[in-house]
Amino acid sequence: VIQSPYSMEFTDEQARKQIKRELLRDETGGEWLIGKLGIRAYYDVEYEEMIQDTEWWERHQGQNIMLRRKLRINGRSGYWELVFSHTLPLGPVPEEMRPCVR
């Protein structure tokens, strides 16, 4: 689970668009934001379906792959969260991605 910076005032569509843009795209050709945690590929299905796509699986099986993701609102924090599975353990969370202590 990753907490986004988007409050629940954002609609589902707005939050989904922003989160996808920030986590999974880098217009400069650099690393994805989610790549800083060790995610190297994305496949929008469950694990069982992914490995049946043998051509894709053979090219990516050594990578940490983000699988189907979903958004939810955390009522306690008031922010949208991204919930997803992945195929390998995540790396350490970089300091700039950790919550601020106030």
Phi and psi restraints in degrees (value plus and minus 20) as a CYANA .aco file:
   2 ILE   PHI    -141.8  -101.8
   2 ILE   PSI     106.1   146.1
   3 GLN   PHI    -101.6   -61.6
   3 GLN   PSI     112.1   152.1
   4 SER   PHI    -107.9   -67.9
   4 SER   PSI     149.4   189.4
   5 PRO   PHI    -106.9   -66.9
   5 PRO   PSI     -10.8    29.2
   6 TYR   PHI    -119.4   -79.4
   6 TYR   PSI     103.6   143.6
   7 SER   PHI     -95.3   -55.3
   7 SER   PSI     148.4   188.4
   8 MET   PHI     -90.0   -50.0
   8 MET   PSI     -23.6    16.4
   9 GLU   PHI     -90.1   -50.1
   9 GLU   PSI     -41.6    -1.6
  10 PHE   PHI     -91.4   -51.4
  10 PHE   PSI     121.7   161.7
  11 THR   PHI     -92.5   -52.5
  11 THR   PSI     144.1   184.1
  12 ASP   PHI     -74.3   -34.3
  12 ASP   PSI     -66.1   -26.1
  13 GLU   PHI     -83.1   -43.1
  13 GLU   PSI     -63.6   -23.6
  14 GLN   PHI     -84.1   -44.1
  14 GLN   PSI     -67.2   -27.2
  15 ALA   PHI     -82.9   -42.9
  15 ALA   PSI     -64.8   -24.8
  16 ARG   PHI     -79.0   -39.0
  16 ARG   PSI     -65.8   -25.8
  17 LYS   PHI     -83.4   -43.4
  17 LYS   PSI     -66.8   -26.8
  18 GLN   PHI     -85.9   -45.9
  18 GLN   PSI     -64.4   -24.4
  19 ILE   PHI     -84.1   -44.1
  19 ILE   PSI     -64.2   -24.2
  20 LYS   PHI     -81.6   -41.6
  20 LYS   PSI     -63.7   -23.7
  21 ARG   PHI     -81.0   -41.0
  21 ARG   PSI     -63.2   -23.2
  22 GLU   PHI     -99.4   -59.4
  22 GLU   PSI     -57.8   -17.8
  23 LEU   PHI    -103.9   -63.9
  23 LEU   PSI     -57.6   -17.6
  24 LEU   PHI    -129.5   -89.5
  24 LEU   PSI     -19.1    20.9
  25 ARG   PHI    -153.1  -113.1
  25 ARG   PSI     125.0   165.0
  26 ASP   PHI    -158.7  -118.7
  26 ASP   PSI      86.3   126.3
  27 GLU   PHI     -86.0   -46.0
  27 GLU   PSI     -37.6     2.4
  28 THR   PHI    -108.8   -68.8
  28 THR   PSI     -23.3    16.7
  29 GLY   PHI      66.2   106.2
  29 GLY   PSI     -14.4    25.6
  30 GLY   PHI    -105.7   -65.7
  30 GLY   PSI    -185.1  -145.1
  31 GLU   PHI     -94.7   -54.7
  31 GLU   PSI     122.1   162.1
  32 TRP   PHI     -79.0   -39.0
  32 TRP   PSI     130.9   170.9
  33 LEU   PHI     -80.2   -40.2
  33 LEU   PSI     -63.7   -23.7
  34 ILE   PHI     -86.1   -46.1
  34 ILE   PSI     -41.1    -1.1
  35 GLY   PHI     -85.1   -45.1
  35 GLY   PSI     -43.9    -3.9
  36 LYS   PHI     -86.2   -46.2
  36 LYS   PSI     -36.3     3.7
  37 LEU   PHI    -117.6   -77.6
  37 LEU   PSI     -20.8    19.2
  38 GLY   PHI      83.9   123.9
  38 GLY   PSI     -20.3    19.7
  39 ILE   PHI     -97.0   -57.0
  39 ILE   PSI     106.5   146.5
  40 ARG   PHI    -137.1   -97.1
  40 ARG   PSI     -31.5     8.5
  41 ALA   PHI    -171.7  -131.7
  41 ALA   PSI     143.8   183.8
  42 TYR   PHI    -157.6  -117.6
  42 TYR   PSI     115.9   155.9
  43 TYR   PHI    -160.8  -120.8
  43 TYR   PSI     101.2   141.2
  44 ASP   PHI    -107.6   -67.6
  44 ASP   PSI      32.2    72.2
  45 VAL   PHI    -165.2  -125.2
  45 VAL   PSI    -199.1  -159.1
  46 GLU   PHI    -100.2   -60.2
  46 GLU   PSI     143.4   183.4
  47 TYR   PHI     -74.9   -34.9
  47 TYR   PSI     -66.7   -26.7
  48 GLU   PHI     -79.4   -39.4
  48 GLU   PSI     -60.8   -20.8
  49 GLU   PHI     -88.5   -48.5
  49 GLU   PSI     -58.1   -18.1
  50 MET   PHI     -82.1   -42.1
  50 MET   PSI     -67.0   -27.0
  51 ILE   PHI     -90.6   -50.6
  51 ILE   PSI     -36.9     3.1
  52 GLN   PHI     -95.7   -55.7
  52 GLN   PSI     -40.1    -0.1
  53 ASP   PHI    -103.1   -63.1
  53 ASP   PSI      57.0    97.0
  54 THR   PHI     -79.6   -39.6
  54 THR   PSI     -58.2   -18.2
  55 GLU   PHI     -83.1   -43.1
  55 GLU   PSI     -66.8   -26.8
  56 TRP   PHI     -85.7   -45.7
  56 TRP   PSI     -65.2   -25.2
  57 TRP   PHI     -81.2   -41.2
  57 TRP   PSI     -62.1   -22.1
  58 GLU   PHI     -82.2   -42.2
  58 GLU   PSI     -53.8   -13.8
  59 ARG   PHI     -96.0   -56.0
  59 ARG   PSI     -47.1    -7.1
  60 HIS   PHI    -138.9   -98.9
  60 HIS   PSI     -21.4    18.6
  61 GLN   PHI     -82.3   -42.3
  61 GLN   PSI     -41.8    -1.8
  62 GLY   PHI    -104.5   -64.5
  62 GLY   PSI     -24.2    15.8
  63 GLN   PHI    -116.7   -76.7
  63 GLN   PSI     140.5   180.5
  64 ASN   PHI    -103.7   -63.7
  64 ASN   PSI      95.6   135.6
  65 ILE   PHI    -129.9   -89.9
  65 ILE   PSI     108.5   148.5
  66 MET   PHI    -100.8   -60.8
  66 MET   PSI     108.6   148.6
  67 LEU   PHI    -121.2   -81.2
  67 LEU   PSI    -196.6  -156.6
  68 ARG   PHI     -55.7   -15.7
  68 ARG   PSI     110.8   150.8
  69 ARG   PHI    -135.6   -95.6
  69 ARG   PSI     136.2   176.2
  70 LYS   PHI    -162.8  -122.8
  70 LYS   PSI     133.8   173.8
  71 LEU   PHI    -120.0   -80.0
  71 LEU   PSI     127.9   167.9
  72 ARG   PHI    -169.4  -129.4
  72 ARG   PSI     137.4   177.4
  73 ILE   PHI    -116.1   -76.1
  73 ILE   PSI     111.6   151.6
  74 ASN   PHI    -110.3   -70.3
  74 ASN   PSI      88.7   128.7
  75 GLY   PHI     -84.5   -44.5
  75 GLY   PSI     -47.4    -7.4
  76 ARG   PHI     -94.5   -54.5
  76 ARG   PSI     -63.2   -23.2
  77 SER   PHI    -108.6   -68.6
  77 SER   PSI     -46.8    -6.8
  78 GLY   PHI      62.6   102.6
  78 GLY   PSI      -3.4    36.6
  79 TYR   PHI    -141.8  -101.8
  79 TYR   PSI     134.0   174.0
  80 TRP   PHI     -91.7   -51.7
  80 TRP   PSI     124.3   164.3
  81 GLU   PHI    -144.5  -104.5
  81 GLU   PSI     129.6   169.6
  82 LEU   PHI    -126.6   -86.6
  82 LEU   PSI     102.7   142.7
  83 VAL   PHI    -130.3   -90.3
  83 VAL   PSI     108.3   148.3
  84 PHE   PHI    -174.5  -134.5
  84 PHE   PSI     141.3   181.3
  85 SER   PHI    -122.9   -82.9
  85 SER   PSI     141.3   181.3
  86 HIS   PHI    -167.9  -127.9
  86 HIS   PSI     142.3   182.3
  87 THR   PHI    -109.7   -69.7
  87 THR   PSI     -38.0     2.0
  88 LEU   PHI    -154.0  -114.0
  88 LEU   PSI     143.9   183.9
  89 PRO   PHI     -81.2   -41.2
  89 PRO   PSI     128.1   168.1
  90 LEU   PHI     -97.4   -57.4
  90 LEU   PSI     134.9   174.9
  91 GLY   PHI     -98.4   -58.4
  91 GLY   PSI     159.2   199.2
  92 PRO   PHI     -83.4   -43.4
  92 PRO   PSI     126.4   166.4
  93 VAL   PHI     -97.6   -57.6
  93 VAL   PSI     100.9   140.9
  94 PRO   PHI     -79.3   -39.3
  94 PRO   PSI     127.1   167.1
  95 GLU   PHI     -74.8   -34.8
  95 GLU   PSI     -59.1   -19.1
  96 GLU   PHI     -89.7   -49.7
  96 GLU   PSI     -31.0     9.0
  97 MET   PHI    -121.6   -81.6
  97 MET   PSI     -21.9    18.1
  98 ARG   PHI    -103.8   -63.8
  98 ARG   PSI     133.9   173.9
  99 PRO   PHI     -83.1   -43.1
  99 PRO   PSI     127.3   167.3
 100 CYS   PHI     -97.2   -57.2
 100 CYS   PSI     120.0   160.0
 101 VAL   PHI    -116.4   -76.4
 101 VAL   PSI     103.6   143.6
